[in-house]
């Protein structure tokens, strides 16, 4: 069962309230990550449906995820849980993550930590391959966040 904990932080020049507005704009943030396809907001900052599209070796992944915000401290932190499965390849995906904003003298520190898990057919590709893909997704998010919030 490939799974891993992750922790990452980024210092940006904008104040926390501006960061919050950008980072809770789900349609904008979804565009930062290449595997994210359709996003449907069911209830603002509470419930979403997300489709992931990707290729893993011979497998085409089309996973439907239900995303629930489980804890929110307006302007400061948000925790969400995403769970779902691929439509054809019998693979379950889950992510449990928290994003926190910490005001700093010269802007804001964005701190993200969590855990992802992949079970099923795609998991047979090996933990290393899946970990590399997960790392690249986190890197895409942080590269886009840095570019957007350091303008």
Rosetta blueprint (number, residue, H / E / L):
1 X L
2 X E
3 X E
4 X E
5 X E
6 X E
7 X E
8 X E
9 X E
10 X E
11 X E
12 X E
13 X L
14 X L
15 X L
16 X H
17 X H
18 X H
19 X H
20 X H
21 X H
22 X H
23 X H
24 X L
25 X L
26 X H
27 X H
28 X H
29 X H
30 X H
31 X L
32 X L
33 X L
34 X L
35 X L
36 X E
37 X E
38 X E
39 X E
40 X E
41 X E
42 X E
43 X E
44 X L
45 X L
46 X L
47 X E
48 X E
49 X E
50 X E
51 X E
52 X E
53 X E
54 X E
55 X E
56 X E
57 X L
58 X L
59 X E
60 X E
61 X E
62 X E
63 X E
64 X E
65 X E
66 X E
67 X E
68 X E
69 X E
70 X E
71 X E
72 X E
73 X E
74 X L
75 X L
76 X L
77 X E
78 X E
79 X E
80 X E
81 X E
82 X E
83 X E
84 X E
85 X E
86 X E
87 X L
88 X L
89 X L
90 X L
91 X E
92 X E
93 X E
94 X E
95 X E
96 X E
97 X E
98 X E
99 X E
100 X E
101 X E
102 X E
103 X E
104 X E
105 X L
106 X L
107 X E
108 X E
109 X E
110 X E
111 X E
112 X E
113 X E
114 X E
115 X E
116 X E
117 X E
118 X E
119 X E
120 X E
121 X H
122 X H
123 X H
124 X H
125 X H
126 X L
127 X H
128 X H
129 X H
130 X H
131 X H
132 X H
133 X H
134 X H
135 X H
136 X H
137 X H
138 X H
139 X H
140 X H
141 X H
142 X H
143 X H
144 X H
145 X H
146 X H
147 X H
148 X H
149 X H
150 X L
151 X L
